[in-house]
Amino acid sequence: MPLTPPRWLSFGSLVAFALCSVADASGQVSGKVEFNRDIRPILSDTCFTCHGPDKANRQTELRFDLEESTRADLGEGRRAIVPGEPARSELYRRVSAKDEALRMPPVHSGRKLTDGQVDLLKAWIEQGAEWQKHWSLIPPKRPNLPSVKNPTWIRNGIDSFILHRLEREGLGPSPEADRATLLRRVTLDLTGLPPTPSETNAFLADKTPNAYEKVVDRLLASSRYGERMAIRWLEAARYADTNGYQTDAARIMWRWRDWVIDAYNRNLPFDQFTVEQLAGDLLPNATLDQRIATGFNRNHRGNGEGGIIAAEYAVEYVVDRVETTSTVWLGLTMGCARCHDHKYDPLTQKEFYQTYAFFNNVPESGKAFKYGNSPPFILSPTPHQQKQLQSIDRKLVAAQARAERLAPELTAAQAVWEKTLRPSQLIHAAPTDRLEAYFPLDASTLEKASETNRKKALRGEFVDGKDEYVIGRIGLAGNFDGKRFISAGDVADFGFYDRFSLGAWIYPKGNKGGAIVSRSKEVPQESGYSLLLDQGKVQLNFVVRWLDDALRIETAESLAPNQWHHVMATYDGSRVAKGVNIYVDGKPAKLKVLLDELNQQFKSNEPFRIGSGGGPESRFEGLIDEVRAYHRALPADEVAVVANPDAVNQIAAIPVTKRTPALADKIRSYFLAAAAPEAIREAHQQLAALRREKEDLIDSIPTTMVMQEMEPRRDTFLLIRGAYDRPGDKVPTNVPSCLPPLPATAKKDRLGFARWLVDPGNPLTARVAVNRYWQMLFGTGLVKTVEDFGSQGEWPSHPELLDWLATEFVNNGWNVKGILKTLVTSATYRQSSRVTPGLLQRDPENRLLARGSRVRLSPEMIRDQALAASGLLVEKIGGPSVKPYQPPGLWKELSGDEDYQPDTGENLYRRSLYTFWKRAAPPPSMMNFDSAGREACTVRETRTNTPLQALNLMNDASFVEAARVLAQRVMIEAPATPEKRLALAFQLATGRPPKTEEQKVLLAGFERHLKEYEQNPKAALNLMISSREFPIDERLDVCELAAYTAQASLILNLDEVITKE
Amino acid sequence: MNPLLESQLLINRRQFFSRTSTGIGVAALASLLDRDLLQAQTKTGGLPDLPHFPAKAKRVIYLFQSGAPSQMDLFDYKPKLQDYQGVELPDSIRKGQRLTGMTATQATFPVAPSRFKFAQHGRSGTWVSELMPNVAKIVDQVSFIRSMHTEAINHDPAITFFQTGFQLAGRPSIGSWLSYGLGSENQDLPAFVALVSQGTGNPADQPLYDRLWGSGFLPTRYQGVKFRSGADPVLYLSNPGGIDSTLRRRFLDDLSELNQLKLQEAGDPEISTRIAQYEMAYRMQTSVPELTDLSKEPEAVFELYGPESRKPGTFSANCLLARRLAERGVRFIQLFHRGWDQHLHLPKQIAGQSRDTDQPSAALVSDLKQRGLLDDTLIVWGGEFGRTVYCQGKLTAEDYGRDHHPRCFTIWLAGGGVKPGISHGETDDYCYNIAKDPVHVHDLHATILHCLGIDHTRLTYKFQGRHFRLTDVHGEVVSKLVA
């Protein structure tokens, strides 16, 4: 087809211009000038900064974002725009002024209008200066399909718009891509993996008219589809496996990732997909899944750096949510209005904070935990764990019932047994479940205790003084004089995430008090834990660094000195003061939180000490007896038992009706453990075992961060210049006024907001979503600025098509698989991507779609394809992140801390969306290929072409191994000729057999390598060694395998292999 | 940006080193391989309207002292503090300004004067601490800024601010701005190279992040490439075992041939770019090891940089490497030296840390001068903020610690574009507030860009509808510093 260059080609081959009315060199403008398409971008980019929505920056009253302002009298009858009369319009006079001092924009602004832009402004005024509301804020109307000259090409609505435009430009579409190419294209696009040779053969053989449609249906039904879709969503949602600031330690959010994959696979309609992620927790009877979904807006970074000011970061988190949510759903750069009114779009600063208010009601601290998840988070059992939990619960019910059936028998047996107890033989007992350490502090009975229960009844060494035991609360007690203490060895090594309890009988002499037990340095306020008596108050300390990374809680009341008390502190591993209880004499004490800033692991290498902790100043003065440390947080009733001094046989002497619950529990539990009839004991042991099993299971369940609301709602204030410490006026919760209002019935919370977003009347949401699907398939959005649909964004290349797709999407119930099917079954999508010199000159970015798109694969597709071609790929949906190969040292050299430890076995070969993402040191092979950094929301796809990519594909262990295993695969699977084997390798990577010329190059290279390796088998061995973990098939000749490996690597490096053709 | 310009960039953007390669043949590429180093030094890439005015400096070596060095122990001499040892910092000085969470709850804020001796040096008579004897010898070539200040109070946001002009991650780093604006002067090496080292000060110091040399919203080819010590100075540079350079060359010939076949069929110029990138990768396999191989440096050079310069991965070896990078025309070379975050036991830690940096930093200045490179190389030395005059932790005659202090600190510059032998700005007697000529981080950025011939208000990149710049909407060139 001949290309007649239109007039505007003299302007350069710029498609941006091809999409507009354009003035030629003589200042003639062809066609009708359209405000939104042609004029607003000029005004916005050049004039709005000073004559726009931001009142702080406005130099005059004149505004070019408002039609009225441009028509108003500026004084002396001057008006910015007089429709039809450029010469009388100040706008035109000033932009065309010869005098630099008069000319707009002023030199100091750094902006400049081209002659073409000045001509456009003139033509627009001449044509009547017709104003339009910004296009993206007008709800899409279903356009009629335009007529075309060549209707036979049309497969669906998309094609009418594309062809109509092509015909207008004097162009025509390209022929359909050959079937193998098309199959590879659509398979990569919808599943992220290449087709297998058998899939290709089946498609080539299928001559039915709907063969392609069947393929599309098969791909959309594959669970690989959800994985493919999830990766882009993860980038938009700034998903990562670490917290992102400073230490950048791990967090657990993969259950949210599982949710995303699953939501795509079950084709959750986009409106529900939206509502559940933004406000699933607020849905009536929210399910676990719906709450997990809200992790979307907890994926932002969390700052746990020592010394930060929490209020400052609390603001950043909310801002991040607003920016991310508005980018992903509205395509608006709302973040620009944080500090001042938006400079280009009709969004005021006040409106920014009104929207902010929706997301500002989460019970969170700006100071995140340095390690792990920060509140609010929930337990999020996997489906498998949910089944396990149900099964244990069923067993528990049965065991409970069995124990209850045996209750009368138990009571009777216990009564008989109690009578056999002799008062003279004192029996002491306390719970033994997860008793980590027990110090009876009875010197005389020590040997015996050690024999019977070596692990639990322990003795330590007295330090700084001689052993001294005196009559204690139970048996003997250690006597502490404010100097000597017991160093008790490496026991009770508890830390940050452990549930534990520490308790003892104490008899403080006088008011000095001191440390009761500890594992901490012998220096005041040093790291570790300690339980002490400070001015009569029982105090628990967890310290990493005193003041800013520590927790200190003490009892509100003082203990009376010179008498026995039982004290016990319990901690539930939650890292916050709320997780601590202190009991005095078996009863929960009123507590005072002195410091609640714990942030890091407080484990200490110091020994467990009795009577000391925090240095010589704080040694205990008085008696300490019966020290116990449990590796669980004892519930109140068990603490009451531990704190009871009575011997079992003494309790037996008390009438049953007179016994306190603690007494009854104590004697009952001793009887059950020591003397109950077999059947009863067994029933209770089973019950206890099941409870423990459930606890263990719950411990293994991942948590995930979620959104939650506070009641009453937190007030929101406008922040002056966006600064956390400069609150201005209080603002209500509301949506921006340039968009439709919230329905009167809607609640002003996240749920109301989410439903408003997906209301069919919202002009942006559907357009923004379908535009991203377009980008995913064609490489560039219809609106190239997928993140910005505002005035500074690009005008759509095919505005009516965008609206047609948006309305199609909504009319079909936001059916994501449906709209993707429409896209990939269009004739537009199915075109060949061959580039002709003429087309390249005319439309280098292929925005007119006169051909198929030819774009480099995304980073994860490049790796996944290599794994798939070689057969290494391990397909398993969901689960925790994995650590494939990475050059050693990358983590360590940044932090001096622990290095990256690659996994072994199948975790090396999972799809790349499961690769552990550390924000401070992201996976280099992903970053080399332009992966989003996951610091902040990213929706635009970018592709560069660099030598680092070449080095990566040639030398990265993952690709060297994939090449070797691909070589191994073809040596085994293909008949034993080099031609056949090389052809199979080529087919596995490209989806087609090699052509004769290609085959010649491959074969010659193979023979050359083979000769080389046969002469130097050591080199062949070295290549095998550097191809890592996957076993080498011993049956194969190493030199031959090495030569095939070199050729397989060559194939994996081909431009075609890393490109979607 | 105007669309024509954008289109030209689009074509250039396809290449890391921005050499227009569309249509370049394999034979032509092969002939480029043997070019010597100097021939390789032609400016490629960058914005056509840059520099905005004649540049004094062509490149920058930024010696980033990560963790924040204590200004009053190194460069900001405060003799009066000796009288205030242990005295509570007056409220009139503190002015109720915010403190970090690490010391905000401290009961007292006793003044801790430096226990290190200061003396005057050079014709300029600049006061320098005994911790920096070698820097003391070059003071007449250095310009000190004693009145730096920043907005961030913690490491991550502060270092991010210095690198990108913004406290939160996501914006381009200064090196990537320059790589975008000025392009490269060597096609065989990246325009922006980062080097990291761990000091002997605080071994548990702040971590670094890859994003500190990242390109933010600029295309990723502008990001800094981290050179590492060890076998692979650039990630994936070495061929796997069993593939030597001859085999790799043949591999690349075959690859080019196959890609050429594809190019003929598909017509996509991106394929020629890819071919060119593989050739550049091959050249890097030679040029980078040659660059990082210090073995041919004469003995006198190692003596100049000190004993540590023989040990790969140290700050000293990195300084020497920086000189070699500068010689080869790398635009922005940034060293990150960890270990300055000395909250506790500062005297001991800062002594070690100063030993790491003093001799090599001074050696770099002298070495560049000897080679005639100092005139067009700008050296920057400094951290992300300063440290408090009041003590963190226990104060004794011998020992003290210092918390973060964003309100004043010292950095120094040397070389292309700045006045030598001057000190700019003053702090008060407590070294707590700025008394004269404050210099904000944005001002420093504006000044660095000025030295490179760039008007910081005109180096912009349009992203999300905004014309972003390194200095955001702030920054003034510090004209008193500019030569």
Interface residues (C-beta under 8 A of the other chain):
Chain A: G12 S13 L14 A16 F17 G110 T114 G244 Y245 Q246 T247 D248 R301 N303 E305 G306 G307 I308 I309 A310 E316 T333 G335 C336 K343 Y344 D345 K367 R545 L547 D548 E597 T785 E787 D788 G790 S791 Q792 G793 S833 R834 V835 T836 P837 L840 P844 E845 R854 R856 P887 G889 E893 L894 S895 G896 D897 R919 A920 A921 P922 P924 M927 N928 D930 G933 E935 A936 T942 T944 N945 T946 P947 L948 Q949 A950 L951 N952 M954 N955 D956 A957 V960 K995 E997 E998 V1001 L1002 A1004 G1005 R1008 H1009 E1012 Y1013 A1019 A1020 L1021 N1022 L1023 M1024 I1025 S1026 S1027 A1042 A1046 S1049 L1050 N1053 L1054 D1055 E1056 T1059 E1061
Chain B: N2 P3 L4 E6 S7 L10 R13 R14 Q15 F16 F17 R98 T100 G101 M102 T103 T105 Q106 I153 N154 H155 D156 L168 A169 G170 V196 Q198 P203 A204 D205 Q206 P207 L208 Y209 D210 R211 G214 P219 T220 R221 V225 R228 G230 D232 V234 L235 Y236 L237 S238 N239 P240 G241 G242 I243 D244 L247 R248 R250 F251 D254 L255 E257 L258 N259 L261 K262 E265 A266 G267 D268 P269 E270 I271 T273 R274 I275 Q277 Y278 M280 A281 M284 Q285 R338 D403 H404 T457 R458 T460 K462 Q464 G465 R466
